[in-house]
Amino acid sequence: MDEGTIALTVMTGLLLISFIGLLVWGIRTGQFKNVEEPKYRMLGGDDNDEGGAKPPKAGQPGGEEK
């Protein structure tokens, strides 16, 4: 085997180990639980203060003048 094949094999192994490690981390920390919630939270009203940008007030850039 030449050096190029060895380098490609090592890089492929490192990428595979990294991917598997990130997948295990995501599963253990609950990143894949309830994947449907964000789209409903985005469509919800402004009464939900969890995250999201608030509209600008009058007098601020992007706000309405009254």
N, C-alpha and C positions, 0 to 999 in steps of 0.2 A: 504494500500500500504506500502511496506517495503522501507527501505532507498535506496536499490539498484535500484528499479524501479524509484524512485524520482530522483536519481542522473542521470540515463540514460535519463529520460525525459528532465531534465534541460540541459544536455550536447547536446542532440539532438536539442533542441530549440536554444541554443547558436550557434551551427554549422549552422543551417538553417538561422538564422538572419545574421550571418557573410557572408554566401554564397550570400544571397539576397543583402546585402550591397555592396559586391564586384561586383556583377553583375550590380547593378545600377550605381556604380562608373565607371565601364568599359564602359557602354553605354553612360553615360553623358560626359565622356572625349574623346569619339571617338575611343576607342580601337578596336571596331569591324567594323569600316568603312574601306572599300577597303581592305579586307583581302587577295585579290589576288595580290596586289602590291609587297609584299616582295619577292615572288618567281621570279617575272620578274626583280626586281632590282638586285637580286643575280646573275641572268644569264646575266645581262647587261655588257657592256664593262667597261674598266677602266676609261673612260672619265667622269664618274659620280663620283664626289668626296663625295657623301653623304654616310658616314659610310663605313664599310668594312675595312679589313686589307690591307695594302699596301705591295707589295713584298719587301723582304730585298734587300739592295744594295750590290754591290760587296765589299768584305772585312768584311762584317758582318756575323755572324753565319747564315747559310742557304742561303747565297748569292753566286752567281757564281764568280769565280775568272777569270779575263780577262788578 
